[in-house]
């Protein structure tokens, strides 16, 4: 699937370059559309970067809360059982 997409993109790029080299009638419009594509790619890259940063922040925040909560409750339970066993032995 990725190969097909890559080949389509490569074919489209070659077609675009050959059309721009031949100085076709719609050269200005093609150049404008290429500019729009590059602006969209910049916006997409920026959005993906922001999304990754937010996901990392959320993962770190949830890891702090969720990962250590069971550990602390287990330690408290162990201390209660240990304290109970110590009182029964006395």
C-alpha angles and dihedrals in degrees: 000000000000089000091055092050090047092050091048091050091047092049092048091049092051092047091049094049093048091049092049091048092051091055095233126192094261099048094122092051092047090051090050092051091049089053089051091050092051092048090051091049091051090050091047091050091049092049093049090049091051091048092051091050092050092047091050092050091048093047092050093047093048091045090056093051103035103033096053098038095077090045093053093046090049091051091049091049091049091050091050092050092045091049090048092050090048092052092047091051091053 
